Amino acid sequence: MKVFRQTWWALVATVVFGITKTATAIYLDEEQKISLRARVYTQAAIRAEGSYDDTTPTVKAGQLVQHRNFFNPELEAKLGSYTTWMREQRGLLRVIAPDSLDFRLAAWGFYDGIYDYGTQQFDQQRYKTRAIFTQATSLEDVLRGKDERENPREVYAHQHRVNELYLSYTKGPLFVRFGRQAISWGESDTIALLDQNNPFDLTLGVPGVFEDLDEARIPLWTVRTSYALFDTLGPLASGFVEAYWVPGDIDNTTAIVPLSALSPYSPPGPDPAANPGLQVLVGKGSFVLVDHVPSHSMGNSRWGVRTQAVVARSYTVSAWIYTAFPNAPVPRMVGQAFASNVAAPAPPTFMVETVHQLVPVIGLSNTFFFEPLNGILRMEAEYFNREPGFIPDKNLLVSDLAKGNLKKINSCIDPKTGKLTLCRLVPGALPEGGTVPHADFLRWELGYDRFFFLRPFNPTNSFTWITAFVGSYNLDETSKKDFRQNGQQKPGTYPPAVLRPTPDDFVQLPKVDMFVQSHVSTDYVHGRLTPNLMAIAYGLGTFVVASQLTYRWSDSLIFDAYYTTIGGMFSGPGFFRDRDQVAFRATLQLN
């Protein structure tokens, strides 16, 4: 590992300080059909305020909370010229000879030095959590095989993967792409509330705020195809139908959900495994929060179908249906349990799992230029059917906990003797504990985009303004079904010595939740200096303000400075309202 770090820093230094002012891709053949591109950056973030809201571990203003070194090389090849011989053949080869055939390979990875040379409390917390977790690793081996609590470095300090690997085939009106790829049908200006086709890496808190949205999106092994139906058909034009399929027995990837007390961007709250009040429930046992990912099975396959056309030469109308695993899973209490691969005298484990379930989504969108406002209007609505929800008395049985009624949450207790027995835990067959309620959600966005001039602030270049009104309506919320936000407790409700939460300790999920997000940018110094300002304001009072100043030293070398602040109510992005930060980035582009 030490040699790797030295090599990495040597590479970064060479790239950042030895780069020329000309950005160009590397072509690997004389005809320039095979090209190599890359995007590499190093970013340091410093906390601008001290932590509160029961954040574990605590952080002081001025401490380094991130040094992320990211790389994204891309290899693209146009292979159509190598298949021209097929057109000269007879029979099937001539029929399937492609008009174009393209290949793409992209890697994705990062190394963050926060555990090695950053703020030391995170490295210390990593060892504390790991020591507690190892008491229950046998359960984790049964359910998933590996967990970020077992080795946080494997998730929070460095990751790498083949991000994209696909082959694209075009023949007349038919387009087919198969391999690892990303799909985005819903609007995702900043917070991807309606963009759920692919899962997101949530370990940096809020995608679109602390991390680039495209960087957080996780591609899946997918077969995707589209067919051009017509060029013109009465008032319709450019009509096509598109479909995709993610086979569940090949790819069961879900969102990478952050856990408490493991990184600077973990959700607020103490490490539940370190709460001494749990000893009331498990005695000499241990606590584990398990991300119970879906099984590899065809029943967990994701798919989608979409059609689109231009109506009356002005309105781009789309309609779709797809299935997805929501990015924010909900917790469910399992209770006390033994693993079947542990000897009977082993201590019990008090277990809570996160639940991922497929959700059908039906959507409709319309985009057009609206002359009275001299801008583009974007309208979209999506219906999420039976999305897993969180009601404290259902998921975590908090009222039963408060009463000390453990028998309801412990199917591992022998009903005759009242003693713990050996439970057999296998994926998909956990002991019955809490239940998961479901709710239908209607989510929508109304966007407005335009260019305008504001001469006193920029006499030469226009401003780009992108804004949207976004909302969510819970159709199943009633006085008897009071949904809360994914198990997040309110600040100050984490008792130091006992575990007795009540339903009111959890953050309320409004029946109707709305926010406005807006982004404005412009260019100075012939496009070399670009300030950006993004703001999000929620109806409950939560707000996010993120500013960015970009200086393009050359087409190859770009410098960015960021300031992000979150405040207001403890809801949604407000969970991270004590994470204000200043960040600096240097990016190398080979493009």
KANORDA-V447690 format. One record per residue. SS is DSSP state (H for helix, E for strand, - for the rest). D_CENTER is the distance of its C-alpha to the mean C-alpha in Angstrom with 2 decimals. Layout:
ss:SS d_center:D_CENTER
ss:SS d_center:D_CENTER
//
This chain:
ss:- d_center:27.87
ss:H d_center:30.22
ss:H d_center:31.40
ss:H d_center:27.88
ss:H d_center:27.14
ss:H d_center:30.50
ss:H d_center:29.92
ss:H d_center:26.50
ss:H d_center:28.04
ss:H d_center:30.98
ss:H d_center:28.82
ss:H d_center:26.92
ss:H d_center:30.30
ss:H d_center:31.88
ss:H d_center:29.18
ss:H d_center:28.91
ss:H d_center:32.62
ss:H d_center:34.23
ss:- d_center:32.51
ss:- d_center:34.80
ss:- d_center:34.37
ss:- d_center:33.95
ss:- d_center:30.64
ss:- d_center:31.20
ss:- d_center:29.66
ss:E d_center:31.53
ss:E d_center:33.30
ss:- d_center:34.33
ss:- d_center:37.12
ss:- d_center:39.98
ss:- d_center:38.83
ss:- d_center:35.44
ss:- d_center:33.57
ss:E d_center:31.42
ss:E d_center:29.40
ss:E d_center:27.24
ss:E d_center:24.77
ss:E d_center:22.57
ss:E d_center:20.40
ss:E d_center:20.67
ss:E d_center:20.14
ss:E d_center:20.86
ss:E d_center:19.54
ss:E d_center:20.96
ss:E d_center:19.90
ss:E d_center:22.49
ss:E d_center:22.15
ss:- d_center:24.27
ss:- d_center:25.10
ss:- d_center:25.79
ss:- d_center:23.50
ss:- d_center:24.51
ss:- d_center:23.11
ss:- d_center:23.74
ss:E d_center:21.25
ss:- d_center:21.84
ss:- d_center:23.01
ss:- d_center:24.45
ss:- d_center:24.15
ss:- d_center:26.88
ss:- d_center:26.83
ss:- d_center:27.30
ss:- d_center:25.57
ss:E d_center:23.33
ss:E d_center:19.78
ss:E d_center:18.24
ss:E d_center:19.83
ss:E d_center:17.23
ss:E d_center:18.93
ss:E d_center:16.81
ss:E d_center:18.34
ss:E d_center:17.68
ss:E d_center:21.02
ss:E d_center:21.64
ss:E d_center:24.69
ss:E d_center:25.88
ss:E d_center:29.12
ss:E d_center:31.15
ss:- d_center:33.12
ss:H d_center:35.05
ss:H d_center:38.23
ss:H d_center:38.40
ss:H d_center:38.73
ss:H d_center:41.62
ss:H d_center:44.04
ss:H d_center:42.58
ss:H d_center:44.02
ss:H d_center:47.46
ss:- d_center:47.33
ss:- d_center:48.42
ss:- d_center:46.74
ss:H d_center:43.11
ss:H d_center:42.16
ss:H d_center:43.34
ss:H d_center:41.52
ss:H d_center:38.09
ss:- d_center:38.61
ss:- d_center:35.48
ss:- d_center:35.72
ss:E d_center:32.82
ss:E d_center:30.90
ss:E d_center:28.02
ss:E d_center:26.06
ss:E d_center:22.89
ss:E d_center:21.54
ss:E d_center:18.79
ss:E d_center:17.82
ss:E d_center:14.84
ss:E d_center:15.29
ss:E d_center:15.88
ss:E d_center:18.24
ss:E d_center:18.10
ss:H d_center:21.51
ss:H d_center:20.67
ss:H d_center:22.23
ss:- d_center:25.12
ss:- d_center:26.53
ss:- d_center:24.29
ss:- d_center:24.85
ss:H d_center:26.56
ss:H d_center:25.55
ss:H d_center:22.16
ss:H d_center:24.07
ss:H d_center:26.51
ss:H d_center:23.96
ss:H d_center:22.47
ss:H d_center:25.97
ss:H d_center:26.60
ss:H d_center:23.57
ss:H d_center:24.28
ss:H d_center:27.90
ss:H d_center:27.12
ss:H d_center:24.67
ss:H d_center:27.17
ss:H d_center:29.38
ss:H d_center:27.06
ss:H d_center:25.77
ss:H d_center:27.94
ss:H d_center:25.93
ss:H d_center:22.71
ss:H d_center:24.54
ss:H d_center:25.34
ss:H d_center:21.92
ss:- d_center:19.54
ss:- d_center:21.57
ss:- d_center:19.44
ss:- d_center:17.30
ss:- d_center:15.78
ss:- d_center:18.64
ss:- d_center:21.12
ss:- d_center:20.24
ss:- d_center:17.57
ss:H d_center:18.46
ss:H d_center:17.03
ss:H d_center:13.43
ss:H d_center:13.85
ss:H d_center:16.81
ss:E d_center:16.46
ss:E d_center:14.61
ss:E d_center:15.81
ss:E d_center:15.48
ss:E d_center:16.97
ss:E d_center:14.27
ss:E d_center:16.59
ss:E d_center:19.95
ss:E d_center:21.68
ss:E d_center:25.08
ss:E d_center:25.77
ss:E d_center:29.09
ss:E d_center:30.90
ss:E d_center:34.23
ss:- d_center:35.60
ss:- d_center:33.39
ss:E d_center:31.24
ss:E d_center:28.00
ss:E d_center:26.27
ss:E d_center:23.34
ss:E d_center:22.50
ss:E d_center:20.35
ss:E d_center:16.79
ss:E d_center:15.24
ss:- d_center:12.51
ss:- d_center:13.42
ss:- d_center:12.70
ss:- d_center:15.35
ss:- d_center:14.29
ss:- d_center:14.63
ss:- d_center:11.87
ss:- d_center:14.17
ss:- d_center:12.14
ss:- d_center:9.92
ss:- d_center:8.63
ss:- d_center:10.59
ss:- d_center:12.37
ss:- d_center:10.13
ss:- d_center:9.21
ss:- d_center:10.97
ss:- d_center:8.39
ss:- d_center:5.49
ss:E d_center:2.07
ss:E d_center:3.60
ss:- d_center:4.32
ss:- d_center:7.82
ss:- d_center:8.76
ss:- d_center:8.70
ss:- d_center:7.83
ss:E d_center:6.08
ss:- d_center:9.40
ss:- d_center:11.52
ss:- d_center:11.42
ss:E d_center:9.64
ss:- d_center:10.31
ss:H d_center:8.05
ss:H d_center:9.47
ss:H d_center:9.13
ss:H d_center:5.39
ss:E d_center:5.76
ss:- d_center:7.37
ss:- d_center:10.87
ss:E d_center:13.01
ss:E d_center:16.78
ss:E d_center:18.02
ss:E d_center:21.42
ss:E d_center:21.41
ss:E d_center:24.62
ss:E d_center:26.10
ss:E d_center:29.73
ss:E d_center:31.50
ss:E d_center:33.72
ss:E d_center:35.93
ss:E d_center:36.53
ss:E d_center:38.47
ss:E d_center:39.43
ss:- d_center:41.33
ss:- d_center:39.08
ss:E d_center:35.99
ss:E d_center:34.84
ss:E d_center:32.28
ss:E d_center:31.30
ss:E d_center:29.04
ss:E d_center:27.20
ss:E d_center:24.03
ss:E d_center:22.56
ss:E d_center:20.14
ss:E d_center:19.94
ss:E d_center:17.69
ss:- d_center:20.24
ss:- d_center:19.12
ss:- d_center:21.67
ss:- d_center:20.17
ss:- d_center:16.38
ss:- d_center:14.91
ss:- d_center:11.46
ss:- d_center:8.94
ss:- d_center:5.58
ss:E d_center:6.74
ss:- d_center:7.88
ss:- d_center:9.99
ss:- d_center:13.66
ss:- d_center:16.49
ss:- d_center:18.79
ss:- d_center:17.28
ss:- d_center:15.92
ss:- d_center:16.50
ss:- d_center:13.06
ss:- d_center:13.47
ss:- d_center:14.10
ss:- d_center:17.78
ss:E d_center:20.51
ss:- d_center:22.63
ss:- d_center:22.02
ss:H d_center:23.18
ss:H d_center:24.80
ss:H d_center:27.11
ss:- d_center:28.38
ss:H d_center:32.08
ss:H d_center:32.19
ss:H d_center:30.59
ss:H d_center:33.89
ss:H d_center:35.40
ss:H d_center:33.40
ss:H d_center:33.34
ss:- d_center:36.36
ss:- d_center:36.03
ss:- d_center:32.85
ss:E d_center:29.25
ss:E d_center:25.91
ss:E d_center:22.70
ss:E d_center:19.27
ss:E d_center:18.17
ss:E d_center:14.87
ss:E d_center:16.84
ss:- d_center:15.04
ss:- d_center:16.79
ss:- d_center:19.92
ss:- d_center:20.68
ss:- d_center:22.66
ss:H d_center:23.31
ss:H d_center:22.81
ss:H d_center:19.03
ss:- d_center:19.03
ss:E d_center:16.84
ss:E d_center:18.77
ss:E d_center:19.29
ss:E d_center:22.33
ss:E d_center:22.71
ss:E d_center:25.86
ss:E d_center:26.55
ss:E d_center:29.78
ss:E d_center:31.34
ss:E d_center:33.74
ss:- d_center:36.91
ss:- d_center:35.73
ss:- d_center:33.53
ss:E d_center:30.78
ss:E d_center:27.82
ss:E d_center:27.02
ss:E d_center:24.32
ss:E d_center:23.88
ss:E d_center:21.57
ss:E d_center:20.67
ss:E d_center:17.89
ss:E d_center:16.41
ss:E d_center:12.86
ss:E d_center:11.36
ss:- d_center:9.73
ss:- d_center:6.23
ss:- d_center:8.53
ss:- d_center:11.44
ss:E d_center:14.82
ss:E d_center:17.34
ss:E d_center:20.71
ss:E d_center:23.76
ss:E d_center:25.44
ss:E d_center:28.29
ss:E d_center:30.60
ss:E d_center:30.69
ss:- d_center:32.15
ss:- d_center:30.92
ss:- d_center:33.41
ss:- d_center:33.54
ss:- d_center:34.75
ss:- d_center:38.41
ss:- d_center:39.52
ss:- d_center:40.32
ss:- d_center:36.74
ss:- d_center:35.25
ss:- d_center:32.95
ss:E d_center:29.24
ss:E d_center:27.77
ss:E d_center:24.46
ss:E d_center:21.49
ss:E d_center:18.84
ss:E d_center:15.42
ss:E d_center:15.86
ss:- d_center:13.91
ss:- d_center:16.01
ss:E d_center:16.14
ss:E d_center:16.44
ss:E d_center:18.55
ss:E d_center:17.68
ss:E d_center:20.56
ss:E d_center:20.24
ss:E d_center:22.77
ss:E d_center:22.72
ss:E d_center:25.54
ss:E d_center:25.74
ss:E d_center:29.12
ss:E d_center:31.14
ss:E d_center:32.84
ss:H d_center:36.06
ss:H d_center:37.07
ss:H d_center:33.98
ss:- d_center:34.09
ss:E d_center:30.37
ss:E d_center:27.77
ss:E d_center:26.60
ss:E d_center:23.38
ss:E d_center:23.32
ss:E d_center:20.79
ss:E d_center:20.69
ss:E d_center:18.74
ss:E d_center:20.00
ss:E d_center:17.81
ss:E d_center:20.38
ss:E d_center:20.54
ss:E d_center:17.06
ss:E d_center:17.14
ss:- d_center:18.12
ss:- d_center:19.37
ss:- d_center:23.07
ss:H d_center:24.29
ss:H d_center:27.53
ss:H d_center:25.94
ss:H d_center:22.94
ss:- d_center:24.45
ss:- d_center:28.09
ss:H d_center:28.54
ss:H d_center:31.99
ss:H d_center:33.15
ss:H d_center:31.98
ss:H d_center:33.91
ss:H d_center:36.97
ss:- d_center:36.69
ss:- d_center:36.64
ss:- d_center:35.08
ss:H d_center:36.64
ss:H d_center:34.30
ss:H d_center:31.26
ss:- d_center:32.99
ss:- d_center:34.03
ss:- d_center:35.02
ss:E d_center:38.08
ss:- d_center:41.29
ss:- d_center:42.74
ss:- d_center:46.28
ss:- d_center:46.10
ss:- d_center:43.12
ss:- d_center:41.94
ss:E d_center:38.64
ss:- d_center:38.79
ss:- d_center:36.91
ss:- d_center:33.92
ss:- d_center:32.62
ss:- d_center:28.83
ss:- d_center:27.31
ss:- d_center:23.91
ss:- d_center:24.11
ss:- d_center:27.20
ss:- d_center:26.34
ss:- d_center:29.04
ss:- d_center:28.98
ss:- d_center:27.98
ss:- d_center:25.87
ss:- d_center:24.92
ss:- d_center:21.89
ss:- d_center:22.84
ss:E d_center:21.40
ss:E d_center:21.30
ss:E d_center:21.30
ss:E d_center:19.40
ss:E d_center:20.45
ss:E d_center:18.04
ss:E d_center:19.39
ss:E d_center:19.42
ss:E d_center:22.57
ss:E d_center:22.23
ss:E d_center:25.02
ss:E d_center:25.16
ss:E d_center:28.29
ss:E d_center:30.09
ss:E d_center:32.84
ss:- d_center:35.27
ss:- d_center:35.96
ss:- d_center:38.94
ss:- d_center:39.52
ss:- d_center:36.14
ss:- d_center:35.94
ss:- d_center:39.21
ss:- d_center:38.11
ss:- d_center:34.53
ss:- d_center:32.66
ss:E d_center:29.59
ss:E d_center:26.46
ss:E d_center:25.22
ss:E d_center:22.11
ss:E d_center:21.75
ss:E d_center:20.51
ss:E d_center:21.24
ss:E d_center:18.45
ss:E d_center:19.21
ss:E d_center:18.59
ss:E d_center:21.59
ss:E d_center:21.80
ss:- d_center:24.76
ss:- d_center:25.41
ss:- d_center:25.68
ss:- d_center:29.32
ss:- d_center:31.44
ss:- d_center:31.35
ss:- d_center:27.63
ss:- d_center:26.00
ss:- d_center:22.22
ss:E d_center:20.33
ss:E d_center:16.77
ss:E d_center:15.14
ss:E d_center:17.79
ss:E d_center:17.56
ss:E d_center:21.17
ss:- d_center:22.96
ss:- d_center:24.26
ss:- d_center:27.60
ss:- d_center:27.24
ss:- d_center:26.79
ss:- d_center:30.43
ss:- d_center:31.59
ss:- d_center:33.72
ss:- d_center:33.07
ss:- d_center:30.26
ss:- d_center:31.29
ss:- d_center:28.52
ss:- d_center:29.40
ss:H d_center:27.40
ss:H d_center:27.89
ss:H d_center:26.14
ss:E d_center:22.72
ss:E d_center:21.01
ss:E d_center:22.12
ss:- d_center:19.98
ss:- d_center:22.15
ss:- d_center:23.55
ss:E d_center:22.88
ss:E d_center:20.20
ss:E d_center:20.32
ss:E d_center:19.34
ss:E d_center:20.50
ss:E d_center:18.60
ss:E d_center:20.77
ss:E d_center:20.76
ss:E d_center:24.03
ss:E d_center:25.08
ss:E d_center:28.32
ss:- d_center:30.05
ss:E d_center:32.98
ss:- d_center:35.23
ss:- d_center:35.11
ss:- d_center:31.33
ss:- d_center:30.96
ss:E d_center:29.75
ss:E d_center:26.90
ss:E d_center:25.94
ss:E d_center:22.84
ss:E d_center:22.27
ss:E d_center:19.39
ss:E d_center:19.92
ss:E d_center:18.31
ss:E d_center:20.73
ss:E d_center:20.25
ss:- d_center:23.27
ss:- d_center:23.24
ss:- d_center:23.70
ss:- d_center:20.35
ss:E d_center:19.94
ss:E d_center:17.90
ss:E d_center:19.84
ss:E d_center:18.60
ss:E d_center:21.34
ss:E d_center:21.42
ss:E d_center:24.62
ss:E d_center:24.67
ss:E d_center:27.85
ss:E d_center:28.41
ss:- d_center:31.01
ss:- d_center:31.21
ss:- d_center:29.27
ss:- d_center:28.21
ss:E d_center:27.59
ss:E d_center:25.49
ss:E d_center:25.20
ss:E d_center:22.83
ss:E d_center:23.18
ss:E d_center:20.66
ss:E d_center:21.27
ss:E d_center:18.70
ss:E d_center:19.99
ss:E d_center:18.71
ss:E d_center:21.42
ss:- d_center:23.06
ss:- d_center:22.34
ss:- d_center:20.27
ss:- d_center:17.79
ss:H d_center:14.15
ss:H d_center:13.46
ss:H d_center:16.97
ss:H d_center:15.88
ss:H d_center:15.59
ss:- d_center:18.89
ss:- d_center:20.54
ss:- d_center:18.25
ss:- d_center:20.03
ss:E d_center:20.14
ss:E d_center:21.90
ss:E d_center:20.51
ss:E d_center:22.38
ss:E d_center:21.35
ss:E d_center:23.60
ss:E d_center:22.42
ss:E d_center:24.50
ss:E d_center:24.30
ss:E d_center:26.33
ss:- d_center:26.29
//
